Amino acid sequence: MNREHLYKLLDGNVLCHLDVHFAKQMETLNGARNSGLLLAAALTSAATRQGHICLDLTRVAGTDLMQECEGNDSVLCPNHAQWRAMLQGSAVVGIPGDYRPLILDDRSRLYLYRYWNYQDKLVHTLRERIDEPMDVFPLEKVSRTLDNLFPEQQGDAPDWQKIAAFVAVRKRFAVISGGPGTGKTTTIAKILALLLELQTDPGRLHTALAAPTGKAAARLQEAIKRAKGMLHCSEICAQSIPEEASTIHRLLGTIPGSPYFRHHAKNLLPVDVVVVDEASMVDLALMSKLVQALSPKARLILLGDKDQLASVEAGAVLGDICDTGRLHGYSRSLTRQIETALGCTLDPDPGGASHSLVGDCIVQLQKSYRFGSESRIAALGRAVNAGDGESAIALLKSSKRENVQWNQLPSPNALPDLIRNIAMRNFRSYLGCSDPIEIFHLFEHLRILCAVREGPFGVSGLNRLVEKILAEQGWMEPRQIWYAGRPVLIRSNNYHLGLFNGDVGITLPDPDFQGSLRVFFPAAQGTFRKFHPLRLPDHETVFAMTVHKSQGSEFNEVLLILPDRDVPVLTRELIYTAVTRAKERITIWADEEVFKKAVARRIERMSGLRDALWQD
């Protein structure tokens, strides 16, 4: 291995220029040529760009990195033992506890120091919460208050929302996972009411509600407001439940022009409880910084769907915490407590499942209040989540109802005519409306979701195609970048304007400014915030959006369009996330083989977080 091999990998798109530059810098700092270091450093840099926390040498040792590239060139990795020896002899590679640019652990995982540090501190702070007993409140009082908040349900099945509340009050760390419509935010409202009812002075319990994006924070805020009106608790406790939610960045306190936050390990957040919604979207770095900023006595409650897409940045934190893909039961100690307090019996060893102190902090909500037991959308989500592409396609094709549909992916030449029908049926109504509230209601009815950004089946091309179709019908005039009716998606956070990644606005004539164009964004209680188009942060047109960007959103109808060939971004989690964005109808345009390969492929992000948390 030498620098020429790096350039071969660069030409084959295995590496980028940043990876090559970093590798050469590591070799320079090492003070001597080291072919194993050169390759490992470049691949570790590439791995973090691809969402991994580290490079697992055991996965790539002895492989040909050019085997999927065109041409006859090959770049072979050293065998495992030889590679470890080469790295252990380097001045820039340390072991856990060292302060070196690269860290190699005992399982041959190689980290950039920054990511090792994030993972190590996250593990340390979570383990402290997981391992510490939390019997602050008398069990009898907890049981009575839970009975008030959760009236007795019909049937013998366990009330998993009630179990989630019990776990959250007995632990300093809890994860409440569940699919769409399982009542995660309703449950958290009851948990907050429970904690307040158990306090001597409810007014002294300081709670923060947060989410990774502005849109997710707004949805959490709205859901908590709705749930508060249905709680069976005292008036003072209901009033003490916070209604304002913020992004995690705002909660921690961003410093303009700096990657650091105002709140950290030496300046802790003044809160007793932190609730994070849409936790599957939170990357390793942000989650680590959040837990470091919490008092050891503060409670941390994560809400999310462990089966959804992982964060765009490095890590699959919620999936690692929940040990997604493996079956776990509760310890006998916790099952006895649940039986005593709630009067329901759980199998501590379902299907031969293992249990752990981490598992005792996690509750999976299982009943969907949005979809009935006969729901085709719910059944499709289950089939995809189980990795059963054949059953998913059979369900889509055999459905006699219109709420799930399958269409063979059209050719690029046939695509415009099919999209024309979709656009004319779904976008004319909002473009012919003058009331902003109704405009947003009509526009949110359907969203086109894509797996990729470029190409005929990608977001960019489809947005241009929809604009062209609507212009041909005379429904809009996109002769310039900005036109009445243009929907836009914000792609970066701007705390000064209060606009956040994921926010959707619509460009409309503003009567307050003589009909000149402003971009309207929904605000509280049916009001709008309006901005001149030139003031907006990074944004794009949004008739179509990527599945990643749709996380935290719901639409009456979803049209999912997959590319015409298999690409690494196509995974089970992506398909599942797209399906669960639909409230009433999901239509999928795809090639059968591409779809089945996607459903069979799980997101596998290299990480040591799962092992560090689950090994007792």
C-alpha positions as CSV (number, residue, x, y, z in Angstrom):
1,M,0.0,0.0,0.0
2,N,1.3,3.4,-1.0
3,R,-0.1,6.8,-2.0
4,E,-0.7,5.6,-5.5
5,H,-3.1,3.0,-4.2
6,L,-5.0,5.8,-2.4
7,Y,-5.4,7.6,-5.7
8,K,-6.8,4.4,-7.2
9,L,-9.3,4.3,-4.4
10,L,-10.0,8.0,-5.1
11,D,-10.6,7.4,-8.8
12,G,-12.9,4.4,-7.9
13,N,-15.0,6.7,-5.5
14,V,-14.1,4.5,-2.5
15,L,-12.4,7.6,-1.0
16,C,-12.7,11.3,-1.4
17,H,-10.0,14.0,-1.4
18,L,-10.6,14.7,2.3
19,D,-9.9,11.0,3.2
20,V,-6.7,11.0,1.2
21,H,-5.5,14.3,2.7
22,F,-6.2,13.0,6.2
23,A,-4.3,9.8,5.6
24,K,-1.3,11.6,4.3
25,Q,-1.4,13.9,7.3
26,M,-1.5,10.9,9.7
27,E,1.6,9.3,8.0
28,T,3.4,12.7,8.2
29,L,2.7,12.9,11.9
30,N,3.7,9.3,12.4
31,G,7.2,10.3,11.2
32,A,7.7,7.2,9.2
33,R,6.1,5.4,6.3
34,N,3.4,2.9,7.4
35,S,1.2,1.5,4.6
36,G,-1.2,0.0,7.1
37,L,-1.7,3.3,8.8
38,L,-2.1,5.1,5.5
39,L,-4.9,2.9,4.4
40,A,-6.6,2.6,7.8
41,A,-6.7,6.3,8.3
42,A,-8.2,7.0,4.9
43,L,-10.9,4.3,5.4
44,T,-11.7,5.5,8.9
45,S,-12.3,9.0,7.5
46,A,-14.5,7.5,4.8
47,A,-16.4,5.5,7.3
48,T,-17.4,8.5,9.4
49,R,-18.6,10.3,6.3
50,Q,-20.8,7.3,5.5
51,G,-22.4,7.4,9.0
52,H,-20.2,4.9,10.8
53,I,-18.7,5.7,14.2
54,C,-15.5,3.7,13.5
55,L,-13.8,1.3,11.0
56,D,-14.1,-2.3,11.9
57,L,-10.9,-3.8,10.7
58,T,-12.3,-7.4,10.9
59,R,-14.8,-6.6,8.2
60,V,-12.4,-5.3,5.6
61,A,-9.1,-7.1,6.4
62,G,-8.0,-9.2,3.5
63,T,-10.6,-7.8,1.1
64,D,-10.2,-6.1,-2.3
65,L,-11.5,-2.6,-2.0
66,M,-11.7,-2.2,-5.8
67,Q,-13.8,-5.3,-6.4
68,E,-17.0,-3.4,-7.1
69,C,-15.2,-0.8,-9.2
70,E,-14.9,-0.9,-13.0
71,G,-11.5,-2.0,-14.3
72,N,-9.0,-4.6,-13.4
73,D,-7.2,-2.7,-10.6
74,S,-7.2,-4.2,-7.1
75,V,-6.2,-2.8,-3.7
76,L,-5.9,-5.5,-1.1
77,C,-6.2,-4.8,2.6
78,P,-3.6,-6.5,4.9
79,N,-4.8,-9.5,6.9
80,H,-6.2,-8.8,10.3
81,A,-3.2,-9.8,12.5
82,Q,-0.7,-8.0,10.2
83,W,-2.9,-4.8,10.1
84,R,-3.3,-4.6,13.9
85,A,0.5,-5.0,14.3
86,M,1.1,-2.1,11.9
87,L,-1.3,0.2,13.6
88,Q,-0.1,-0.7,17.1
89,G,3.4,0.3,16.1
90,S,2.3,3.8,15.0
91,A,2.9,6.9,17.0
92,V,-0.6,8.3,16.0
93,V,-2.6,5.3,17.1
94,G,-3.5,4.8,20.8
95,I,-5.7,2.6,22.9
96,P,-8.8,3.6,24.8
97,G,-7.7,6.1,27.4
98,D,-4.9,7.6,25.2
99,Y,-5.0,11.0,23.6
100,R,-4.0,10.2,20.0
101,P,-5.5,11.1,16.7
102,L,-6.7,7.5,16.2
103,I,-7.9,5.0,18.8
104,L,-7.8,1.2,18.3
105,D,-9.9,-0.8,20.7
106,D,-9.5,-4.5,21.7
107,R,-12.1,-5.6,19.1
108,S,-10.1,-4.0,16.2
109,R,-12.4,-1.0,15.8
110,L,-10.4,2.1,14.7
111,Y,-11.9,5.5,15.7
112,L,-11.1,9.1,15.0
113,Y,-10.3,10.3,18.5
114,R,-13.3,12.7,18.4
115,Y,-15.8,9.9,17.8
116,W,-14.2,7.6,20.4
117,N,-14.5,10.4,22.9
118,Y,-18.2,11.0,22.0
119,Q,-19.0,7.3,22.4
120,D,-17.0,6.8,25.6
121,K,-18.6,9.7,27.3
122,L,-22.1,8.7,26.2
123,V,-21.6,5.1,27.4
124,H,-20.2,6.4,30.7
125,T,-23.1,8.8,31.4
126,L,-25.8,6.3,30.3
127,R,-24.3,3.5,32.3
128,E,-24.4,5.6,35.5
129,R,-28.1,6.2,35.0
130,I,-28.8,2.6,34.0
131,D,-26.8,1.0,36.9
132,E,-28.1,3.3,39.7
133,P,-31.2,2.1,41.5
134,M,-34.0,4.6,41.4
135,D,-36.6,3.9,44.2
136,V,-37.3,7.5,45.1
137,F,-41.1,7.2,45.3
138,P,-43.1,4.6,47.4
139,L,-44.4,1.8,45.2
140,E,-47.9,2.1,46.6
141,K,-48.1,5.8,45.8
142,V,-46.8,5.2,42.2
143,S,-49.4,2.5,41.8
144,R,-52.3,4.7,42.9
145,T,-51.3,7.6,40.7
146,L,-50.8,5.4,37.7
147,D,-54.3,3.9,38.2
148,N,-55.7,7.5,38.1
149,L,-53.8,8.4,34.9
150,F,-54.4,5.2,33.1
151,P,-58.1,4.1,33.6
152,E,-58.5,0.3,33.4
153,Q,-58.4,-0.9,29.8
154,Q,-60.5,-3.6,28.2
155,G,-59.0,-7.1,27.8
156,D,-56.1,-8.9,29.4
157,A,-53.3,-7.6,27.3
158,P,-50.7,-5.5,29.2
159,D,-51.1,-1.7,29.0
160,W,-47.7,-0.9,27.6
161,Q,-48.2,2.8,27.9
162,K,-48.8,2.3,31.6
163,I,-45.7,0.0,31.8
164,A,-43.7,2.7,30.1
165,A,-44.8,5.3,32.7
166,F,-43.8,2.9,35.5
167,V,-40.3,2.3,34.0
168,A,-39.8,6.0,33.4
169,V,-40.5,6.9,37.0
170,R,-38.3,4.1,38.4
171,K,-35.3,4.9,36.2
172,R,-33.2,7.9,35.5
173,F,-32.9,6.8,31.9
174,A,-35.8,5.4,29.8
175,V,-36.5,4.7,26.1
176,I,-40.1,4.6,24.8
177,S,-40.1,3.2,21.3
178,G,-43.1,2.6,19.1
179,G,-44.4,2.8,15.6
180,P,-46.8,5.5,14.3
181,G,-49.9,6.0,16.3
182,T,-48.8,4.0,19.3
183,G,-49.3,7.0,21.6
184,K,-45.7,8.0,22.4
185,T,-46.5,11.7,23.1
186,T,-49.7,10.8,24.9
187,T,-47.6,8.5,27.1
188,I,-45.0,11.2,27.8
189,A,-47.7,13.7,28.9
190,K,-48.9,11.1,31.4
191,I,-45.4,10.4,32.6
192,L,-44.8,14.1,33.2
193,A,-48.2,14.3,35.1
194,L,-47.1,11.2,37.1
195,L,-43.8,12.8,38.1
196,L,-45.5,16.0,39.1
197,E,-48.2,14.3,41.1
198,L,-45.5,12.4,43.0
199,Q,-43.6,15.7,43.9
200,T,-44.1,17.5,47.2
201,D,-43.9,20.7,45.3
202,P,-44.7,20.2,41.6
203,G,-43.6,23.8,40.8
204,R,-40.0,22.8,41.5
205,L,-39.7,20.1,38.9
206,H,-38.1,21.7,35.8
207,T,-38.8,19.8,32.6
208,A,-37.4,20.5,29.1
209,L,-39.0,19.1,25.9
210,A,-36.7,18.8,22.9
211,A,-36.4,17.3,19.4
212,P,-33.6,17.2,16.8
213,T,-35.3,19.5,14.3
214,G,-37.6,22.6,14.5
215,K,-40.4,20.8,12.8
216,A,-40.2,17.8,15.2
217,A,-40.1,20.2,18.1
218,A,-43.3,22.0,16.9
219,R,-45.1,18.7,16.5
220,L,-44.1,17.6,20.0
221,Q,-45.3,20.9,21.4
222,E,-48.7,20.5,19.7
223,A,-49.1,16.9,20.8
224,I,-48.3,17.8,24.4
225,K,-50.9,20.6,24.3
226,R,-53.6,18.2,23.0
227,A,-52.7,15.5,25.5
228,K,-52.8,17.9,28.5
229,G,-56.5,18.4,28.0
230,M,-57.3,14.7,28.5
231,L,-55.2,14.0,31.6
232,H,-56.7,12.7,34.8
233,C,-54.6,14.8,37.2
234,S,-54.8,17.8,39.5
235,E,-55.1,21.3,37.9
236,I,-51.7,22.4,39.3
237,C,-49.9,19.4,37.8
238,A,-51.6,19.9,34.4
239,Q,-50.5,23.5,34.4
240,S,-47.0,22.6,35.4
241,I,-46.5,20.4,32.3
242,P,-44.4,22.5,29.8
243,E,-46.0,23.3,26.5
244,E,-42.9,24.8,24.8
245,A,-40.5,22.5,23.0
246,S,-37.2,23.4,21.4
247,T,-34.5,21.9,19.2
248,I,-31.7,20.1,21.1
249,H,-29.3,22.8,19.8
250,R,-31.4,25.6,21.2
251,L,-31.8,23.8,24.5
252,L,-28.0,23.4,24.8
253,G,-27.4,27.0,23.7
254,T,-25.7,27.5,20.4
255,I,-22.8,29.9,20.2
256,P,-22.7,31.7,16.9
257,G,-19.7,30.7,14.8
258,S,-18.7,28.0,17.3
259,P,-19.2,24.2,17.3
260,Y,-19.6,24.3,21.1
261,F,-22.6,24.9,23.3
262,R,-23.2,27.1,26.4
263,H,-24.3,24.0,28.4
264,H,-21.8,21.2,28.9
265,A,-20.2,19.1,31.6
266,K,-19.0,22.2,33.5
267,N,-22.1,24.3,32.9
268,L,-25.1,21.9,33.4
269,L,-28.6,22.4,32.2
270,P,-30.8,23.6,35.0
271,V,-33.4,20.9,34.5
272,D,-34.7,17.8,36.3
273,V,-36.3,16.0,33.3
274,V,-35.4,16.1,29.6
275,V,-37.6,14.5,27.0
276,V,-36.3,14.0,23.5
277,D,-38.7,13.1,20.7
278,E,-37.7,11.6,17.4
279,A,-34.6,10.2,19.0
280,S,-33.8,8.0,16.0
281,M,-32.7,11.2,14.2
282,V,-30.2,12.2,16.9
283,D,-26.5,11.5,15.9
284,L,-23.8,10.3,18.2
285,A,-22.1,13.7,18.7
286,L,-25.3,15.6,19.6
287,M,-26.6,12.8,21.9
288,S,-23.2,12.7,23.7
289,K,-23.1,16.5,24.2
290,L,-26.7,16.4,25.5
291,V,-26.1,13.7,28.2
292,Q,-22.8,15.4,29.2
293,A,-24.8,18.6,29.9
294,L,-27.3,16.8,32.2
295,S,-27.0,16.6,36.0
296,P,-26.3,13.0,37.2
297,K,-29.7,13.3,39.0
298,A,-31.7,14.4,36.0
299,R,-34.0,12.1,34.2
300,L,-33.5,11.5,30.4
301,I,-36.4,10.0,28.4
302,L,-36.0,9.2,24.7
303,L,-39.0,8.8,22.4
304,G,-38.8,7.4,18.9
305,D,-39.2,4.5,16.6
306,K,-36.1,2.3,16.8
307,D,-36.9,0.7,13.4
308,Q,-36.8,4.0,11.5
309,L,-33.9,5.5,9.6
310,A,-30.9,6.4,11.6
311,S,-29.5,9.9,11.8
312,V,-27.9,11.5,8.8
313,E,-24.7,12.2,10.7
314,A,-22.5,9.4,12.2
315,G,-24.2,6.8,14.4
316,A,-27.4,4.9,14.9
317,V,-27.7,5.8,18.6
318,L,-31.3,4.8,19.3
319,G,-30.9,1.5,17.4
320,D,-27.7,0.7,19.3
321,I,-29.3,1.6,22.7
322,C,-32.3,-0.7,21.9
323,D,-30.1,-3.4,20.4
324,T,-32.4,-3.4,17.4
325,G,-32.8,-6.8,15.8
326,R,-32.4,-8.8,19.0
327,L,-35.1,-10.0,21.4
328,H,-34.8,-8.9,25.1
329,G,-37.0,-9.5,28.1
330,Y,-37.1,-7.8,31.5
331,S,-35.2,-8.9,34.5
332,R,-37.2,-10.9,37.1
333,S,-36.8,-8.0,39.6
334,L,-38.5,-5.5,37.2
335,T,-41.3,-8.0,36.2
336,R,-42.0,-8.5,39.9
337,Q,-42.2,-4.8,40.5
338,I,-44.6,-4.4,37.5
339,E,-46.8,-7.2,38.8
340,T,-47.0,-5.6,42.2
341,A,-47.6,-2.1,41.1
342,L,-49.7,-2.6,37.9
343,G,-51.3,-6.0,38.5
344,C,-50.2,-7.4,35.2
345,T,-48.0,-10.4,34.6
346,L,-45.2,-10.3,32.0
347,D,-43.0,-13.2,30.8
348,P,-39.5,-12.3,31.9
349,D,-38.0,-14.6,29.3
350,P,-40.2,-14.3,26.1
351,G,-39.0,-16.7,23.5
352,G,-35.7,-17.4,25.2
353,A,-34.8,-13.7,25.2
354,S,-31.9,-12.4,27.1
355,H,-32.2,-9.6,29.6
356,S,-30.0,-6.8,30.9
357,L,-30.1,-3.7,33.0
358,V,-30.2,-1.8,29.7
359,G,-33.3,-3.8,28.6
360,D,-35.1,-2.8,31.8
361,C,-35.0,0.8,30.7
362,I,-36.7,0.2,27.3
363,V,-40.4,-0.2,26.6
364,Q,-41.8,-1.0,23.1
365,L,-45.3,0.3,22.7
366,Q,-47.3,-2.3,20.7
367,K,-50.8,-1.1,20.2
368,S,-51.5,1.3,17.3
369,Y,-54.3,3.8,17.9
370,R,-54.1,5.2,14.4
371,F,-54.3,1.9,12.5
372,G,-56.8,-0.9,13.3
373,S,-55.7,-4.5,13.3
374,E,-57.0,-4.9,9.7
375,S,-55.0,-1.9,8.4
376,R,-53.1,-2.6,5.2
377,I,-50.6,0.2,5.9
378,A,-49.8,-1.3,9.3
379,A,-49.5,-4.8,7.8
380,L,-47.2,-3.5,5.1
381,G,-45.0,-1.8,7.8
382,R,-44.8,-5.1,9.7
383,A,-43.8,-7.0,6.6
384,V,-41.1,-4.5,5.7
385,N,-39.9,-4.4,9.3
386,A,-39.6,-8.2,9.3
387,G,-37.5,-8.1,6.1
388,D,-40.2,-10.0,4.2
389,G,-40.1,-8.4,0.8
390,E,-42.2,-11.1,-0.9
391,S,-45.0,-10.7,1.5
392,A,-44.8,-6.9,1.3
393,I,-45.1,-7.0,-2.5
394,A,-47.9,-9.6,-2.3
395,L,-49.8,-7.3,0.1
396,L,-49.3,-4.3,-2.2
397,K,-50.5,-6.1,-5.3
398,S,-53.4,-8.0,-3.8
399,S,-54.9,-5.1,-1.9
400,K,-58.5,-4.6,-2.9
401,R,-58.5,-1.3,-1.1
402,E,-56.8,1.8,-2.4
403,N,-54.8,2.6,0.8
404,V,-51.8,0.5,-0.3
405,Q,-50.9,0.3,-4.0
406,W,-48.0,-1.1,-6.1
407,N,-47.0,0.2,-9.5
408,Q,-44.1,-1.1,-11.5
409,L,-41.5,1.6,-11.8
410,P,-42.0,3.4,-15.2
411,S,-39.2,4.2,-17.6
412,P,-37.7,7.7,-17.5
413,N,-39.6,8.5,-20.7
414,A,-42.9,7.4,-19.3
415,L,-42.4,9.2,-16.0
416,P,-43.6,12.7,-17.0
417,D,-47.1,11.5,-18.1
418,L,-47.6,9.6,-14.8
419,I,-46.3,12.5,-12.7
420,R,-48.5,14.9,-14.6
421,N,-51.6,12.9,-13.4
422,I,-50.3,13.0,-9.8
423,A,-49.5,16.7,-9.9
424,M,-52.8,17.8,-11.6
425,R,-54.9,15.8,-9.1
426,N,-53.1,16.8,-5.9
427,F,-51.6,20.3,-6.3
428,R,-54.2,22.2,-8.2
429,S,-56.4,22.7,-5.1
430,Y,-53.7,24.4,-3.0
431,L,-52.7,26.7,-5.9
432,G,-56.2,27.8,-6.4
433,C,-56.8,28.7,-2.7
434,S,-56.2,32.1,-1.1
435,D,-56.5,31.3,2.7
436,P,-53.0,30.4,4.0
437,I,-54.4,28.0,6.6
438,E,-56.3,26.1,3.9
439,I,-53.3,26.3,1.5
440,F,-51.1,24.4,4.0
441,H,-53.8,21.9,4.8
442,L,-54.3,21.1,1.1
443,F,-50.5,21.0,0.3
444,E,-49.7,18.6,3.1
445,H,-52.3,16.1,1.7
446,L,-49.7,14.3,-0.6
447,R,-45.9,14.2,-0.6
448,I,-43.7,12.5,-3.1
449,L,-40.8,10.7,-1.3
450,C,-37.6,9.6,-2.9
451,A,-34.6,7.6,-1.8
452,V,-32.0,9.6,-3.8
453,R,-31.5,13.2,-4.8
454,E,-30.2,12.9,-8.3
455,G,-31.3,11.1,-11.5
456,P,-34.8,10.8,-13.1
457,F,-36.2,9.2,-9.9
458,G,-34.5,11.6,-7.5
459,V,-35.8,14.7,-5.6
460,S,-34.1,17.3,-7.8
461,G,-35.4,16.0,-11.1
462,L,-38.9,15.4,-9.8
463,N,-39.2,18.8,-8.3
464,R,-38.3,20.4,-11.7
465,L,-40.7,18.1,-13.5
466,V,-43.6,19.0,-11.2
467,E,-42.8,22.7,-11.6
468,K,-42.8,22.4,-15.4
469,I,-46.1,20.5,-15.4
470,L,-47.9,23.0,-13.2
471,A,-46.5,25.9,-15.3
472,E,-47.8,24.2,-18.5
473,Q,-51.3,24.1,-17.0
474,G,-51.0,27.9,-16.2
475,W,-51.4,27.3,-12.4
476,M,-48.1,29.0,-11.6
477,E,-45.5,31.1,-13.3
478,P,-42.0,29.9,-12.4
479,R,-40.3,32.2,-14.9
480,Q,-38.2,33.2,-12.0
481,I,-36.8,31.4,-8.9
482,W,-39.6,32.8,-6.7
483,Y,-43.2,32.5,-7.7
484,A,-46.6,32.4,-5.9
485,G,-47.2,28.8,-4.7
486,R,-43.5,27.7,-4.5
487,P,-43.1,25.3,-1.5
488,V,-39.7,25.3,0.1
489,L,-37.9,23.1,2.6
490,I,-35.3,24.7,4.9
491,R,-32.1,22.7,4.9
492,S,-30.1,24.3,7.7
493,N,-30.8,25.9,11.1
494,N,-31.0,29.6,11.5
495,Y,-31.5,30.5,15.2
496,H,-31.7,34.2,14.5
497,L,-34.7,33.8,12.2
498,G,-36.1,30.8,14.1
499,L,-36.1,28.7,11.0
500,F,-34.8,25.1,11.2
501,N,-33.8,22.2,9.1
502,G,-37.0,20.5,8.0
503,D,-39.3,23.5,8.2
504,V,-41.7,23.8,5.2
505,G,-43.0,27.1,3.9
506,I,-45.0,28.3,1.0
507,T,-44.4,31.4,-1.1
508,L,-47.5,33.6,-1.2
509,P,-48.5,37.2,-2.1
510,D,-48.6,39.2,1.2
511,P,-51.4,41.8,1.5
512,D,-49.4,43.5,4.2
513,F,-46.7,44.3,1.7
514,Q,-48.8,45.3,-1.4
515,G,-49.0,41.7,-2.6
516,S,-45.3,41.2,-2.9
517,L,-44.1,37.7,-2.3
518,R,-43.2,36.4,1.2
519,V,-42.6,32.8,2.4
520,F,-45.2,31.8,5.0
521,F,-44.3,29.4,7.8
522,P,-47.0,28.0,10.2
523,A,-46.7,29.3,13.7
524,A,-48.7,28.9,16.9
525,Q,-52.5,29.0,17.0
526,G,-53.1,29.3,13.3
527,T,-50.8,32.2,12.7
528,F,-47.9,32.6,10.3
529,R,-44.4,33.9,10.3
530,K,-43.4,35.6,7.0
531,F,-40.0,36.2,5.5
532,H,-38.7,37.8,2.4
533,P,-37.3,35.0,0.1
534,L,-33.8,36.5,0.1
535,R,-33.6,36.2,3.9
536,L,-34.1,32.4,4.0
537,P,-31.3,30.1,5.0
538,D,-30.3,27.2,2.6
539,H,-33.5,25.8,1.1
540,E,-35.0,23.9,-1.9
541,T,-38.3,23.3,-3.6
542,V,-40.3,20.6,-2.0
543,F,-43.0,18.9,-4.1
544,A,-40.8,15.9,-3.6
545,M,-38.4,15.3,-0.7
546,T,-36.0,12.5,0.4
547,V,-37.3,9.9,2.9
548,H,-34.6,11.2,5.3
549,K,-36.1,14.7,5.3
550,S,-39.6,13.3,5.8
551,Q,-38.8,12.0,9.3
552,G,-41.0,13.6,11.9
553,S,-43.7,14.4,9.3
554,E,-47.0,12.8,8.4
555,F,-49.1,13.1,5.2
556,N,-52.5,11.8,4.2
557,E,-51.0,10.2,1.1
558,V,-47.4,9.2,0.3
559,L,-46.0,8.3,-3.1
560,L,-42.7,6.5,-2.7
561,I,-40.5,6.4,-5.9
562,L,-37.4,4.2,-5.7
563,P,-34.6,4.3,-8.2
564,D,-34.3,1.9,-11.1
565,R,-31.2,0.2,-9.7
566,D,-30.0,-1.0,-6.3
567,V,-28.0,1.5,-4.3
568,P,-26.6,1.3,-0.8
569,V,-29.0,3.9,0.6
570,L,-31.9,1.5,-0.1
571,T,-32.6,-0.3,3.2
572,R,-35.4,-1.8,5.2
573,E,-35.4,1.2,7.5
574,L,-35.8,3.6,4.6
575,I,-38.8,1.7,3.2
576,Y,-40.4,1.4,6.7
577,T,-39.9,5.1,7.4
578,A,-41.6,6.0,4.1
579,V,-44.5,3.6,4.7
580,T,-45.1,5.0,8.2
581,R,-45.3,8.6,7.0
582,A,-48.7,7.8,5.4
583,K,-51.8,8.2,7.4
584,E,-54.4,7.1,4.8
585,R,-52.6,5.8,1.7
586,I,-49.2,4.6,0.5
587,T,-48.3,4.0,-3.2
588,I,-45.0,2.6,-4.2
589,W,-43.4,2.8,-7.6
590,A,-40.5,0.4,-7.8
591,D,-38.8,-2.5,-9.5
592,E,-39.5,-5.7,-7.7
593,E,-35.9,-6.9,-7.4
594,V,-34.8,-3.5,-6.2
595,F,-37.6,-3.4,-3.6
596,K,-36.8,-6.9,-2.3
597,K,-33.1,-6.1,-2.0
598,A,-33.9,-2.9,-0.1
599,V,-36.2,-4.7,2.4
600,A,-33.6,-7.4,2.9
601,R,-30.8,-4.9,3.7
602,R,-30.6,-3.5,7.2
603,I,-28.7,-0.3,8.1
604,E,-25.4,-1.6,9.6
605,R,-23.4,1.2,11.1
606,M,-20.0,0.2,12.6
607,S,-20.0,1.2,16.2
608,G,-18.9,0.1,19.6
609,L,-21.8,1.7,21.4
610,R,-24.1,-1.4,21.3
611,D,-21.4,-3.7,22.8
612,A,-20.4,-1.2,25.4
613,L,-24.0,-0.8,26.7
614,W,-25.2,-4.3,26.5
615,Q,-22.2,-6.3,27.8
616,D,-22.7,-6.6,31.6
